Amino acid sequence: MLISEMSGDDCRSMIARLGFGRLACSFRNQPYIVPIYFAHAPDRLYGFTTVGQKVEWMRSNPLVCVEVDEILSHFHWSSVVIRGRYEELPDTPEYEHARQQAQLQLERRSLWWQTAYAASQTRGGADTPNPLFYCIHFEDVTGRRATADPVESAVGLSRSVGPARES
């Protein structure tokens, strides 16, 4: 297997195409990671969620990381890591334009609102939190890609090999 660096354009293209990844944040030196759906705009991601642990932690420490991957096989995968900064987009006049941009980008994805709505229904109660828009501003984007090594392929090493069977 050969592992190579992805260009910035390849990283951004993959991020825009997939729209799903894992968001990592931390609070008091404790890491937390959750799956998220997002929409991509130049140098930022937009998301829609309800208030919960990830939002509370990102409010406390806005430095976050998002990982996006695509795995076609053991020998053919791509992984992009975005280091960034969380910004909440509250329902106030000063954030109206940013919220509109977030919603326009998110609406390009089917059922973009569904996970936040489902979470609020699951939590229930009279004081169900209102969904919110947020943005992750890119600080740094890097990516790696694996492809089959032609030499390994020629000798059959890049095919999936299962564990040896006992007779």
VMD Tcl script that builds the backbone (N, CA, C; Angstrom):
set m [mol new atoms 501]
animate dup $m
set s [atomselect $m all]
$s set {name element resname resid chain x y z} {
  {N N MET 1 A 0.847 -1.164 0.000}
  {CA C MET 1 A 0.000 0.000 0.000}
  {C C MET 1 A 0.897 1.233 0.000}
  {N N LEU 2 A 0.514 2.210 -0.820}
  {CA C LEU 2 A 1.224 3.486 -0.872}
  {C C LEU 2 A 0.347 4.553 -0.229}
  {N N ILE 3 A 0.920 5.334 0.676}
  {CA C ILE 3 A 0.183 6.418 1.312}
  {C C ILE 3 A 0.797 7.728 0.861}
  {N N SER 4 A -0.061 8.634 0.375}
  {CA C SER 4 A 0.425 9.911 -0.138}
  {C C SER 4 A -0.400 11.061 0.425}
  {N N GLU 5 A 0.202 12.241 0.390}
  {CA C GLU 5 A -0.477 13.464 0.832}
  {C C GLU 5 A -1.519 13.858 -0.213}
  {N N MET 6 A -2.638 14.372 0.243}
  {CA C MET 6 A -3.647 14.918 -0.659}
  {C C MET 6 A -3.425 16.421 -0.787}
  {N N SER 7 A -3.711 16.962 -1.950}
  {CA C SER 7 A -3.614 18.409 -2.131}
  {C C SER 7 A -4.760 19.079 -1.381}
  {N N GLY 8 A -4.617 20.374 -1.144}
  {CA C GLY 8 A -5.688 21.132 -0.496}
  {C C GLY 8 A -6.980 21.071 -1.293}
  {N N ASP 9 A -6.875 21.155 -2.626}
  {CA C ASP 9 A -8.073 21.076 -3.467}
  {C C ASP 9 A -8.730 19.700 -3.365}
  {N N ASP 10 A -7.918 18.635 -3.333}
  {CA C ASP 10 A -8.481 17.287 -3.195}
  {C C ASP 10 A -9.169 17.122 -1.843}
  {N N CYS 11 A -8.576 17.671 -0.795}
  {CA C CYS 11 A -9.187 17.603 0.543}
  {C C CYS 11 A -10.540 18.300 0.539}
  {N N ARG 12 A -10.581 19.519 0.010}
  {CA C ARG 12 A -11.833 20.283 0.017}
  {C C ARG 12 A -12.893 19.634 -0.875}
  {N N SER 13 A -12.478 19.062 -1.963}
  {CA C SER 13 A -13.416 18.362 -2.846}
  {C C SER 13 A -14.050 17.171 -2.122}
  {N N MET 14 A -13.244 16.421 -1.401}
  {CA C MET 14 A -13.757 15.271 -0.663}
  {C C MET 14 A -14.705 15.716 0.452}
  {N N ILE 15 A -14.339 16.758 1.179}
  {CA C ILE 15 A -15.180 17.290 2.255}
  {C C ILE 15 A -16.546 17.697 1.693}
  {N N ALA 16 A -16.535 18.432 0.589}
  {CA C ALA 16 A -17.786 18.907 -0.013}
  {C C ALA 16 A -18.645 17.750 -0.514}
  {N N ARG 17 A -18.017 16.731 -1.062}
  {CA C ARG 17 A -18.753 15.596 -1.632}
  {C C ARG 17 A -19.377 14.719 -0.566}
  {N N LEU 18 A -18.685 14.498 0.555}
  {CA C LEU 18 A -19.164 13.533 1.540}
  {C C LEU 18 A -20.171 14.120 2.538}
  {N N GLY 19 A -19.873 15.250 3.155}
  {CA C GLY 19 A -20.817 15.871 4.072}
  {C C GLY 19 A -21.081 15.121 5.366}
  {N N PHE 20 A -20.220 14.178 5.710}
  {CA C PHE 20 A -20.365 13.429 6.955}
  {C C PHE 20 A -18.977 13.205 7.538}
  {N N GLY 21 A -18.850 13.361 8.838}
  {CA C GLY 21 A -17.560 13.141 9.474}
  {C C GLY 21 A -17.710 12.996 10.978}
  {N N ARG 22 A -16.602 13.140 11.655}
  {CA C ARG 22 A -16.573 13.035 13.116}
  {C C ARG 22 A -15.986 14.309 13.681}
  {N N LEU 23 A -16.707 14.882 14.631}
  {CA C LEU 23 A -16.296 16.115 15.272}
  {C C LEU 23 A -15.678 15.789 16.621}
  {N N ALA 24 A -14.465 16.273 16.842}
  {CA C ALA 24 A -13.787 16.069 18.124}
  {C C ALA 24 A -13.662 17.417 18.825}
  {N N CYS 25 A -13.972 17.403 20.125}
  {CA C CYS 25 A -13.801 18.588 20.954}
  {C C CYS 25 A -13.277 18.113 22.303}
  {N N SER 26 A -12.904 19.056 23.151}
  {CA C SER 26 A -12.397 18.645 24.465}
  {C C SER 26 A -12.801 19.661 25.522}
  {N N PHE 27 A -12.853 19.164 26.747}
  {CA C PHE 27 A -13.200 19.980 27.906}
  {C C PHE 27 A -12.432 19.422 29.091}
  {N N ARG 28 A -11.666 20.295 29.748}
  {CA C ARG 28 A -10.846 19.881 30.901}
  {C C ARG 28 A -9.995 18.654 30.571}
  {N N ASN 29 A -9.337 18.698 29.442}
  {CA C ASN 29 A -8.427 17.644 28.974}
  {C C ASN 29 A -9.118 16.304 28.704}
  {N N GLN 30 A -10.433 16.314 28.554}
  {CA C GLN 30 A -11.170 15.094 28.227}
  {C C GLN 30 A -11.669 15.201 26.786}
  {N N PRO 31 A -11.257 14.305 25.894}
  {CA C PRO 31 A -11.729 14.366 24.508}
  {C C PRO 31 A -13.134 13.787 24.359}
  {N N TYR 32 A -13.818 14.219 23.325}
  {CA C TYR 32 A -15.169 13.753 23.003}
  {C C TYR 32 A -15.298 13.794 21.493}
  {N N ILE 33 A -15.842 12.744 20.900}
  {CA C ILE 33 A -15.983 12.694 19.449}
  {C C ILE 33 A -17.365 12.164 19.093}
  {N N VAL 34 A -18.001 12.811 18.104}
  {CA C VAL 34 A -19.346 12.429 17.682}
  {C C VAL 34 A -19.466 12.532 16.168}
  {N N PRO 35 A -20.329 11.719 15.573}
  {CA C PRO 35 A -20.576 11.843 14.133}
  {C C PRO 35 A -21.439 13.078 13.853}
  {N N ILE 36 A -21.157 13.745 12.741}
  {CA C ILE 36 A -21.953 14.919 12.348}
  {C C ILE 36 A -22.189 14.912 10.849}
  {N N TYR 37 A -23.287 15.521 10.448}
  {CA C TYR 37 A -23.532 15.883 9.059}
  {C C TYR 37 A -23.223 17.362 8.943}
  {N N PHE 38 A -22.735 17.781 7.786}
  {CA C PHE 38 A -22.380 19.185 7.604}
  {C C PHE 38 A -22.509 19.566 6.146}
  {N N ALA 39 A -22.454 20.858 5.903}
  {CA C ALA 39 A -22.362 21.409 4.546}
  {C C ALA 39 A -21.051 22.179 4.472}
  {N N HIS 40 A -20.424 22.130 3.321}
  {CA C HIS 40 A -19.123 22.772 3.123}
  {C C HIS 40 A -19.285 24.077 2.354}
  {N N ALA 41 A -18.602 25.088 2.791}
  {CA C ALA 41 A -18.443 26.352 2.074}
  {C C ALA 41 A -16.949 26.644 2.109}
  {N N PRO 42 A -16.450 27.535 1.279}
  {CA C PRO 42 A -15.006 27.779 1.307}
  {C C PRO 42 A -14.481 28.067 2.714}
  {N N ASP 43 A -13.555 27.223 3.136}
  {CA C ASP 43 A -12.867 27.360 4.422}
  {C C ASP 43 A -13.765 27.313 5.656}
  {N N ARG 44 A -14.917 26.632 5.533}
  {CA C ARG 44 A -15.780 26.449 6.702}
  {C C ARG 44 A -16.766 25.312 6.480}
  {N N LEU 45 A -17.261 24.799 7.596}
  {CA C LEU 45 A -18.345 23.821 7.587}
  {C C LEU 45 A -19.510 24.439 8.330}
  {N N TYR 46 A -20.719 24.117 7.892}
  {CA C TYR 46 A -21.911 24.537 8.602}
  {C C TYR 46 A -22.612 23.308 9.151}
  {N N GLY 47 A -23.166 23.444 10.360}
  {CA C GLY 47 A -23.905 22.359 10.963}
  {C C GLY 47 A -25.159 22.864 11.638}
  {N N PHE 48 A -26.028 21.911 11.973}
  {CA C PHE 48 A -27.306 22.188 12.616}
  {C C PHE 48 A -27.479 21.141 13.698}
  {N N THR 49 A -27.752 21.560 14.922}
  {CA C THR 49 A -27.818 20.626 16.037}
  {C C THR 49 A -28.703 21.185 17.140}
  {N N THR 50 A -28.791 20.465 18.220}
  {CA C THR 50 A -29.445 20.967 19.427}
  {C C THR 50 A -28.385 21.067 20.516}
  {N N VAL 51 A -28.710 21.831 21.546}
  {CA C VAL 51 A -27.764 22.001 22.643}
  {C C VAL 51 A -27.629 20.670 23.386}
  {N N GLY 52 A -26.401 20.275 23.592}
  {CA C GLY 52 A -26.078 19.054 24.305}
  {C C GLY 52 A -24.613 19.115 24.685}
  {N N GLN 53 A -24.029 17.970 24.953}
  {CA C GLN 53 A -22.644 17.937 25.419}
  {C C GLN 53 A -21.683 18.574 24.433}
  {N N LYS 54 A -21.803 18.251 23.138}
  {CA C LYS 54 A -20.817 18.799 22.196}
  {C C LYS 54 A -20.890 20.314 22.124}
  {N N VAL 55 A -22.105 20.875 22.120}
  {CA C VAL 55 A -22.242 22.334 22.065}
  {C C VAL 55 A -21.712 22.963 23.344}
  {N N GLU 56 A -22.054 22.393 24.476}
  {CA C GLU 56 A -21.555 22.937 25.744}
  {C C GLU 56 A -20.028 22.913 25.788}
  {N N TRP 57 A -19.434 21.814 25.323}
  {CA C TRP 57 A -17.975 21.716 25.330}
  {C C TRP 57 A -17.359 22.692 24.330}
  {N N MET 58 A -17.959 22.843 23.137}
  {CA C MET 58 A -17.402 23.765 22.141}
  {C C MET 58 A -17.564 25.216 22.577}
  {N N ARG 59 A -18.612 25.521 23.319}
  {CA C ARG 59 A -18.753 26.874 23.874}
  {C C ARG 59 A -17.619 27.156 24.856}
  {N N SER 60 A -17.225 26.153 25.601}
  {CA C SER 60 A -16.155 26.299 26.581}
  {C C SER 60 A -14.780 26.349 25.924}
  {N N ASN 61 A -14.587 25.536 24.908}
  {CA C ASN 61 A -13.309 25.463 24.195}
  {C C ASN 61 A -13.618 25.361 22.699}
  {N N PRO 62 A -13.537 26.470 21.963}
  {CA C PRO 62 A -13.937 26.471 20.558}
  {C C PRO 62 A -12.956 25.793 19.588}
  {N N LEU 63 A -11.811 25.321 20.072}
  {CA C LEU 63 A -10.870 24.633 19.201}
  {C C LEU 63 A -11.345 23.199 18.992}
  {N N VAL 64 A -11.596 22.834 17.730}
  {CA C VAL 64 A -12.167 21.535 17.395}
  {C C VAL 64 A -11.399 20.900 16.246}
  {N N CYS 65 A -11.749 19.662 15.981}
  {CA C CYS 65 A -11.158 18.926 14.882}
  {C C CYS 65 A -12.271 18.112 14.225}
  {N N VAL 66 A -12.262 18.043 12.906}
  {CA C VAL 66 A -13.234 17.235 12.166}
  {C C VAL 66 A -12.454 16.279 11.280}
  {N N GLU 67 A -12.845 15.013 11.305}
  {CA C GLU 67 A -12.215 13.999 10.458}
  {C C GLU 67 A -13.262 13.477 9.490}
  {N N VAL 68 A -12.894 13.429 8.222}
  {CA C VAL 68 A -13.763 12.927 7.158}
  {C C VAL 68 A -12.996 11.821 6.462}
  {N N ASP 69 A -13.622 10.651 6.294}
  {CA C ASP 69 A -12.904 9.583 5.606}
  {C C ASP 69 A -13.794 8.866 4.614}
  {N N GLU 70 A -13.135 8.211 3.691}
  {CA C GLU 70 A -13.803 7.403 2.674}
  {C C GLU 70 A -12.967 6.132 2.522}
  {N N ILE 71 A -13.568 5.010 2.864}
  {CA C ILE 71 A -12.834 3.748 2.832}
  {C C ILE 71 A -13.501 2.828 1.815}
  {N N LEU 72 A -12.796 2.590 0.725}
  {CA C LEU 72 A -13.309 1.691 -0.302}
  {C C LEU 72 A -12.803 0.272 -0.090}
  {N N SER 73 A -11.591 0.153 0.441}
  {CA C SER 73 A -11.016 -1.142 0.805}
  {C C SER 73 A -9.814 -0.876 1.710}
  {N N HIS 74 A -9.225 -1.956 2.202}
  {CA C HIS 74 A -8.043 -1.828 3.064}
  {C C HIS 74 A -6.907 -1.090 2.357}
  {N N PHE 75 A -6.847 -1.221 1.052}
  {CA C PHE 75 A -5.751 -0.640 0.278}
  {C C PHE 75 A -6.164 0.604 -0.500}
  {N N HIS 76 A -7.397 1.066 -0.306}
  {CA C HIS 76 A -7.880 2.221 -1.063}
  {C C HIS 76 A -8.781 3.064 -0.150}
  {N N TRP 77 A -8.187 4.091 0.453}
  {CA C TRP 77 A -8.937 4.956 1.353}
  {C C TRP 77 A -8.367 6.370 1.322}
  {N N SER 78 A -9.163 7.311 1.811}
  {CA C SER 78 A -8.744 8.706 1.950}
  {C C SER 78 A -9.235 9.215 3.295}
  {N N SER 79 A -8.444 10.070 3.921}
  {CA C SER 79 A -8.798 10.634 5.213}
  {C C SER 79 A -8.350 12.097 5.256}
  {N N VAL 80 A -9.275 12.972 5.659}
  {CA C VAL 80 A -8.982 14.400 5.759}
  {C C VAL 80 A -9.233 14.840 7.197}
  {N N VAL 81 A -8.321 15.650 7.731}
  {CA C VAL 81 A -8.461 16.187 9.084}
  {C C VAL 81 A -8.484 17.711 8.983}
  {N N ILE 82 A -9.504 18.289 9.605}
  {CA C ILE 82 A -9.672 19.747 9.645}
  {C C ILE 82 A -9.481 20.193 11.090}
  {N N ARG 83 A -8.509 21.036 11.313}
  {CA C ARG 83 A -8.397 21.680 12.618}
  {C C ARG 83 A -9.069 23.027 12.475}
  {N N GLY 84 A -9.966 23.360 13.411}
  {CA C GLY 84 A -10.711 24.595 13.245}
  {C C GLY 84 A -11.223 25.180 14.536}
  {N N ARG 85 A -12.102 26.171 14.344}
  {CA C ARG 85 A -12.643 26.931 15.459}
  {C C ARG 85 A -14.164 26.997 15.327}
  {N N TYR 86 A -14.847 26.635 16.409}
  {CA C TYR 86 A -16.310 26.635 16.482}
  {C C TYR 86 A -16.837 28.050 16.657}
  {N N GLU 87 A -17.911 28.362 15.919}
  {CA C GLU 87 A -18.633 29.613 16.117}
  {C C GLU 87 A -20.123 29.309 16.062}
  {N N GLU 88 A -20.823 29.650 17.109}
  {CA C GLU 88 A -22.273 29.480 17.146}
  {C C GLU 88 A -22.904 30.631 16.369}
  {N N LEU 89 A -23.985 30.332 15.675}
  {CA C LEU 89 A -24.683 31.343 14.896}
  {C C LEU 89 A -26.062 31.571 15.521}
  {N N PRO 90 A -26.121 32.395 16.570}
  {CA C PRO 90 A -27.385 32.582 17.298}
  {C C PRO 90 A -28.435 33.301 16.457}
  {N N ASP 91 A -29.678 33.163 16.869}
  {CA C ASP 91 A -30.808 33.776 16.182}
  {C C ASP 91 A -30.940 35.237 16.626}
  {N N THR 92 A -29.963 36.038 16.161}
  {CA C THR 92 A -29.953 37.468 16.468}
  {C C THR 92 A -29.744 38.238 15.171}
  {N N PRO 93 A -30.120 39.534 15.143}
  {CA C PRO 93 A -29.962 40.309 13.912}
  {C C PRO 93 A -28.522 40.327 13.376}
  {N N GLU 94 A -27.544 40.382 14.266}
  {CA C GLU 94 A -26.153 40.456 13.792}
  {C C GLU 94 A -25.689 39.177 13.096}
  {N N TYR 95 A -26.351 38.038 13.371}
  {CA C TYR 95 A -25.978 36.765 12.753}
  {C C TYR 95 A -26.962 36.331 11.666}
  {N N GLU 96 A -27.908 37.193 11.327}
  {CA C GLU 96 A -28.939 36.814 10.357}
  {C C GLU 96 A -28.328 36.361 9.021}
  {N N HIS 97 A -27.381 37.122 8.489}
  {CA C HIS 97 A -26.762 36.762 7.207}
  {C C HIS 97 A -26.002 35.435 7.314}
  {N N ALA 98 A -25.243 35.256 8.374}
  {CA C ALA 98 A -24.478 34.007 8.560}
  {C C ALA 98 A -25.422 32.816 8.686}
  {N N ARG 99 A -26.526 32.975 9.409}
  {CA C ARG 99 A -27.510 31.897 9.546}
  {C C ARG 99 A -28.144 31.568 8.195}
  {N N GLN 100 A -28.431 32.592 7.401}
  {CA C GLN 100 A -29.002 32.357 6.068}
  {C C GLN 100 A -28.021 31.585 5.194}
  {N N GLN 101 A -26.748 31.959 5.255}
  {CA C GLN 101 A -25.720 31.242 4.491}
  {C C GLN 101 A -25.648 29.783 4.930}
  {N N ALA 102 A -25.661 29.562 6.240}
  {CA C ALA 102 A -25.613 28.198 6.765}
  {C C ALA 102 A -26.816 27.403 6.271}
  {N N GLN 103 A -28.005 27.974 6.379}
  {CA C GLN 103 A -29.203 27.254 5.955}
  {C C GLN 103 A -29.194 26.992 4.460}
  {N N LEU 104 A -28.765 27.948 3.651}
  {CA C LEU 104 A -28.686 27.737 2.197}
  {C C LEU 104 A -27.752 26.583 1.858}
  {N N GLN 105 A -26.608 26.525 2.519}
  {CA C GLN 105 A -25.658 25.444 2.262}
  {C C GLN 105 A -26.219 24.103 2.737}
  {N N LEU 106 A -26.799 24.082 3.931}
  {CA C LEU 106 A -27.328 22.840 4.489}
  {C C LEU 106 A -28.518 22.316 3.687}
  {N N GLU 107 A -29.351 23.201 3.159}
  {CA C GLU 107 A -30.533 22.768 2.412}
  {C C GLU 107 A -30.177 22.007 1.140}
  {N N ARG 108 A -28.952 22.063 0.704}
  {CA C ARG 108 A -28.516 21.290 -0.471}
  {C C ARG 108 A -28.445 19.799 -0.167}
  {N N ARG 109 A -28.478 19.455 1.105}
  {CA C ARG 109 A -28.439 18.056 1.545}
  {C C ARG 109 A -29.836 17.641 1.981}
  {N N SER 110 A -30.262 16.480 1.543}
  {CA C SER 110 A -31.594 16.022 1.937}
  {C C SER 110 A -31.625 15.724 3.434}
  {N N LEU 111 A -32.745 16.015 4.035}
  {CA C LEU 111 A -32.987 15.761 5.462}
  {C C LEU 111 A -31.912 16.368 6.369}
  {N N TRP 112 A -31.378 17.533 6.012}
  {CA C TRP 112 A -30.303 18.175 6.759}
  {C C TRP 112 A -30.690 18.471 8.202}
  {N N TRP 113 A -31.934 18.662 8.469}
  {CA C TRP 113 A -32.428 19.036 9.791}
  {C C TRP 113 A -32.783 17.834 10.652}
  {N N GLN 114 A -32.836 16.643 10.063}
  {CA C GLN 114 A -33.440 15.496 10.724}
  {C C GLN 114 A -32.750 15.085 12.027}
  {N N THR 115 A -31.425 15.030 12.072}
  {CA C THR 115 A -30.773 14.552 13.293}
  {C C THR 115 A -31.016 15.496 14.471}
  {N N ALA 116 A -30.974 16.804 14.252}
  {CA C ALA 116 A -31.238 17.746 15.349}
  {C C ALA 116 A -32.690 17.630 15.798}
  {N N TYR 117 A -33.610 17.492 14.856}
  {CA C TYR 117 A -35.020 17.352 15.216}
  {C C TYR 117 A -35.245 16.063 15.992}
  {N N ALA 118 A -34.662 14.960 15.512}
  {CA C ALA 118 A -34.821 13.673 16.203}
  {C C ALA 118 A -34.248 13.740 17.614}
  {N N ALA 119 A -33.112 14.390 17.770}
  {CA C ALA 119 A -32.498 14.510 19.102}
  {C C ALA 119 A -33.409 15.282 20.039}
  {N N SER 120 A -34.024 16.354 19.547}
  {CA C SER 120 A -34.902 17.137 20.418}
  {C C SER 120 A -36.146 16.341 20.796}
  {N N GLN 121 A -36.641 15.502 19.901}
  {CA C GLN 121 A -37.803 14.678 20.208}
  {C C GLN 121 A -37.459 13.598 21.221}
  {N N THR 122 A -36.263 13.035 21.113}
  {CA C THR 122 A -35.822 11.990 22.026}
  {C C THR 122 A -35.665 12.544 23.433}
  {N N ARG 123 A -35.114 13.739 23.547}
  {CA C ARG 123 A -34.905 14.337 24.867}
  {C C ARG 123 A -36.220 14.706 25.524}
  {N N GLY 124 A -37.198 15.131 24.691}
  {CA C GLY 124 A -38.536 15.436 25.188}
  {C C GLY 124 A -38.543 16.498 26.263}
  {N N GLY 125 A -39.627 16.536 27.013}
  {CA C GLY 125 A -39.731 17.490 28.099}
  {C C GLY 125 A -40.257 18.827 27.634}
  {N N ALA 126 A -40.704 19.617 28.580}
  {CA C ALA 126 A -41.281 20.924 28.271}
  {C C ALA 126 A -40.222 21.930 27.840}
  {N N ASP 127 A -38.998 21.763 28.300}
  {CA C ASP 127 A -37.944 22.730 27.984}
  {C C ASP 127 A -36.975 22.184 26.939}
  {N N THR 128 A -37.524 21.576 25.872}
  {CA C THR 128 A -36.706 21.044 24.784}
  {C C THR 128 A -35.888 22.175 24.169}
  {N N PRO 129 A -34.569 21.988 24.032}
  {CA C PRO 129 A -33.721 23.057 23.503}
  {C C PRO 129 A -34.024 23.332 22.028}
  {N N ASN 130 A -33.861 24.591 21.656}
  {CA C ASN 130 A -34.049 24.965 20.261}
  {C C ASN 130 A -32.835 24.546 19.447}
  {N N PRO 131 A -33.078 24.068 18.233}
  {CA C PRO 131 A -31.939 23.749 17.361}
  {C C PRO 131 A -31.133 25.016 17.062}
  {N N LEU 132 A -29.862 24.824 16.747}
  {CA C LEU 132 A -29.018 25.966 16.422}
  {C C LEU 132 A -28.100 25.648 15.253}
  {N N PHE 133 A -27.723 26.719 14.561}
  {CA C PHE 133 A -26.742 26.631 13.485}
  {C C PHE 133 A -25.374 26.941 14.074}
  {N N TYR 134 A -24.348 26.309 13.487}
  {CA C TYR 134 A -22.987 26.620 13.896}
  {C C TYR 134 A -22.069 26.538 12.679}
  {N N CYS 135 A -20.876 27.061 12.868}
  {CA C CYS 135 A -19.876 27.090 11.805}
  {C C CYS 135 A -18.542 26.618 12.383}
  {N N ILE 136 A -17.811 25.846 11.602}
  {CA C ILE 136 A -16.438 25.486 11.950}
  {C C ILE 136 A -15.537 26.192 10.932}
  {N N HIS 137 A -14.756 27.144 11.394}
  {CA C HIS 137 A -13.821 27.875 10.529}
  {C C HIS 137 A -12.534 27.066 10.427}
  {N N PHE 138 A -12.058 26.842 9.210}
  {CA C PHE 138 A -10.837 26.060 8.997}
  {C C PHE 138 A -9.619 26.843 9.463}
  {N N GLU 139 A -8.778 26.198 10.231}
  {CA C GLU 139 A -7.466 26.719 10.578}
  {C C GLU 139 A -6.405 26.001 9.740}
  {N N ASP 140 A -6.613 24.675 9.549}
  {CA C ASP 140 A -5.650 23.849 8.833}
  {C C ASP 140 A -6.388 22.623 8.292}
  {N N VAL 141 A -6.068 22.215 7.066}
  {CA C VAL 141 A -6.675 21.027 6.452}
  {C C VAL 141 A -5.562 20.167 5.869}
  {N N THR 142 A -5.540 18.901 6.255}
  {CA C THR 142 A -4.560 17.958 5.708}
  {C C THR 142 A -5.271 16.667 5.341}
  {N N GLY 143 A -4.676 15.937 4.426}
  {CA C GLY 143 A -5.279 14.673 4.023}
  {C C GLY 143 A -4.243 13.668 3.560}
  {N N ARG 144 A -4.604 12.414 3.680}
  {CA C ARG 144 A -3.768 11.302 3.220}
  {C C ARG 144 A -4.651 10.366 2.407}
  {N N ARG 145 A -4.022 9.687 1.477}
  {CA C ARG 145 A -4.725 8.752 0.604}
  {C C ARG 145 A -3.880 7.496 0.456}
  {N N ALA 146 A -4.531 6.341 0.505}
  {CA C ALA 146 A -3.844 5.067 0.276}
  {C C ALA 146 A -4.299 4.480 -1.046}
  {N N THR 147 A -3.339 3.950 -1.771}
  {CA C THR 147 A -3.617 3.239 -3.017}
  {C C THR 147 A -2.803 1.953 -3.008}
  {N N ALA 148 A -3.218 1.024 -3.825}
  {CA C ALA 148 A -2.493 -0.240 -3.905}
  {C C ALA 148 A -1.113 -0.002 -4.508}
  {N N ASP 149 A -0.122 -0.656 -3.960}
  {CA C ASP 149 A 1.253 -0.602 -4.468}
  {C C ASP 149 A 1.338 -1.535 -5.664}
  {N N PRO 150 A 1.807 -1.051 -6.834}
  {CA C PRO 150 A 1.893 -1.916 -8.019}
  {C C PRO 150 A 2.733 -3.176 -7.780}
  {N N VAL 151 A 3.790 -3.062 -6.990}
  {CA C VAL 151 A 4.630 -4.232 -6.705}
  {C C VAL 151 A 3.856 -5.236 -5.858}
  {N N GLU 152 A 3.186 -4.737 -4.804}
  {CA C GLU 152 A 2.378 -5.630 -3.979}
  {C C GLU 152 A 1.262 -6.271 -4.806}
  {N N SER 153 A 0.668 -5.499 -5.698}
  {CA C SER 153 A -0.401 -6.034 -6.545}
  {C C SER 153 A 0.119 -7.146 -7.444}
  {N N ALA 154 A 1.334 -6.966 -7.975}
  {CA C ALA 154 A 1.902 -7.954 -8.896}
  {C C ALA 154 A 2.135 -9.302 -8.213}
  {N N VAL 155 A 2.437 -9.276 -6.923}
  {CA C VAL 155 A 2.686 -10.533 -6.217}
  {C C VAL 155 A 1.493 -10.955 -5.360}
  {N N GLY 156 A 0.380 -10.235 -5.487}
  {CA C GLY 156 A -0.837 -10.633 -4.800}
  {C C GLY 156 A -0.953 -10.196 -3.358}
  {N N LEU 157 A -0.113 -9.280 -2.903}
  {CA C LEU 157 A -0.163 -8.859 -1.502}
  {C C LEU 157 A -1.227 -7.810 -1.226}
  {N N SER 158 A -1.747 -7.140 -2.264}
  {CA C SER 158 A -2.717 -6.084 -2.005}
  {C C SER 158 A -4.156 -6.593 -2.054}
  {N N ARG 159 A -4.346 -7.877 -2.237}
  {CA C ARG 159 A -5.695 -8.438 -2.158}
  {C C ARG 159 A -6.033 -8.694 -0.707}
  {N N SER 160 A -7.298 -8.629 -0.391}
  {CA C SER 160 A -7.718 -8.916 0.998}
  {C C SER 160 A -7.374 -10.356 1.321}
  {N N VAL 161 A -6.663 -10.529 2.384}
  {CA C VAL 161 A -6.273 -11.858 2.825}
  {C C VAL 161 A -6.854 -12.072 4.205}
  {N N GLY 162 A -7.639 -13.102 4.360}
  {CA C GLY 162 A -8.267 -13.400 5.648}
  {C C GLY 162 A -7.321 -14.220 6.511}
  {N N PRO 163 A -7.732 -14.514 7.735}
  {CA C PRO 163 A -6.886 -15.306 8.627}
  {C C PRO 163 A -6.762 -16.730 8.109}
  {N N ALA 164 A -5.647 -17.363 8.440}
  {CA C ALA 164 A -5.409 -18.746 8.010}
  {C C ALA 164 A -6.457 -19.648 8.646}
  {N N ARG 165 A -6.906 -20.629 7.904}
  {CA C ARG 165 A -7.899 -21.581 8.422}
  {C C ARG 165 A -7.212 -22.825 8.902}
  {N N GLU 166 A -7.750 -23.347 9.986}
  {CA C GLU 166 A -7.221 -24.591 10.513}
  {C C GLU 166 A -7.853 -25.748 9.775}
  {N N SER 167 A -7.101 -26.815 9.560}
  {CA C SER 167 A -7.642 -27.983 8.859}
  {C C SER 167 A -8.311 -28.911 9.831}
}
mol reanalyze $m
mol bondsrecalc $m
mol representation Tube
mol addrep $m
